[in-house]
């Protein structure tokens, strides 16, 4: 399987390349492994008490990151219909220019980007003002400012 990536998937691809090079190695610790894929929640499972990156932990962390990256299409399988590059099927160049207006209209978007941004800005401002006006009377929302950082708590919907 040949993986490629969008810019957001480069770290995952680097970890994949690293693990493929280390596949036949018997090393139990990967202290030279790319660490960008290790999130805070994975650190305790990947890095042991002696501060070494464990082979098993790193491999599981990578597989989790690969699954997320495939789902988000940051990493894709070259030539695959299901897991391939989503940009490969987009209209480009002259085809895009010839069909751009039709695509915008079929999606219900304005053809002028400044108009679209202005409209979205008005919608965001309007929603923000609605939420801010109702915040004080909403019992499901609690703002606690007693600690060093403000804490927002929102009760789950029933």
N, C-alpha and C positions, 0 to 999 in steps of 0.2 A: 504494500500500500504506500503510495507516494503522497505525503502531506505538503500542502502549501499554506500560506497564511496572508491575511490582511495585516496591516500594521499593528492592530491590537493583539494579534496572535503570535507575534515574533518571539516573545518570551517562552510561550508554550512550545513552539517549534524548536527553540534552542535547547530546552530540556529534553525534548524527544531525540534530537541529534545526540545529545550527551549520553542518554540512556542507551541508544543504539550502539554507540562506541563502547560502552561499558558492559554490554550484554554478556560477553563471554568472560568477563573479569570475575574473579572470586572475592574481590574486595567487599568487606561488609560496611565500609564507611566511604562516603562520597564527599570528602571535604572540599573538593574543587568543583562541585556541581553548581550550575547556575541557581542562585537562590531567589530570583525574582518571583518564581511561582509559589514560594512557600508563604502562605498567608499567616496572619497572627494565630488563627484558630488551628492551623496545621503545625505550627512550630513545636508544640509539646509532643506531637506524635512523630515528628521528623528528626528533631535535634535532641540527642540524649543528654544526660547530666554532665558528661564530659565535653559537651559542645561539639560533638561530631554529628554529621548528617548520616543517618542510618539508611542503608540500601532499601530495606523494606518500606520504611516510612516515606522516603523520597519517591519510590515507585508508586505507592498508593496515592500520594499527593499529586503526582504527575497525572495519573489516570483520572483522578477527579477533575483536575484542571483541563485535561484534554476533553473530557465529556462536556464540561461547561463551554469550552471554546468551540467545539463542534456544534453544540446546540445554538450558540450565538453566531455561528458562521465566521468566527475570527480565524479558525483553522478549518480547512476543507480538504477533501480528498480530490486530487487532480483527476478529472475525467469522469467523476461520479455524477449521476443524475440527482440522487437524493442528498448526498453530502458534499456536492461540488461547490465551486465558487458561485455565489449568487449574483455577482456582478457580470458573469460571463453571458447571461441571457438578456442583459439590459441593452436597449437601443443605444447606439453610439454614433458619433460623427454626423454624417449627412442624414442617416436614417433618423437619428434623434431630432435633428433640426427640422426635418420634414414633418414629424409627427408630434412635436412638443406641445403645440397648442391643443391638439385633440386629446392628448394624454391629460393635460392640466384640466381641461373642461370635463372629461369623463370622471375625473376624481373630485370634481367640484372645487378646484383650487383656482385662485386668480392667476392670470398669466404674468402679472407684474410682481416680482418678488418683494418690492418695497411695500406694495399694497397688502400682500400676505402677511408680512412682518408687522405692519401697523395694525391690521385686524387682530392678529394673535396677541399683540401687546394690549389692545383694548379689552379683549376677552380675559386675559390674565389679570389685568388691573381690576376689572369688574368682579371677578370671582374672589380676588384677594379682599376687596372691600366688603363683599358679602360675608366671607368667613370672619373677618375681623369684627364686623358689626355683631355677629352672633356668638362670638367666642365667650364673652362674659356670662351669658345665660345658658351655655351648653354644659350640662352636668357631666357629660361623658368625657370632657376635656379638663385636665388639671395641669396647671403650670406651677411648679415648685421652684422658687428662687432662693430657698434657704441654704443650699449648698454652694460650693465654689463655682459650679456651673448650673445654669437653669436647666430644669428637667421637665419635658413635656410628656404627659401620660394620656393616652387615648384609650378609653374602655372599648373592649370588643363589642361588635354589634350583636344583639341578641338573636 
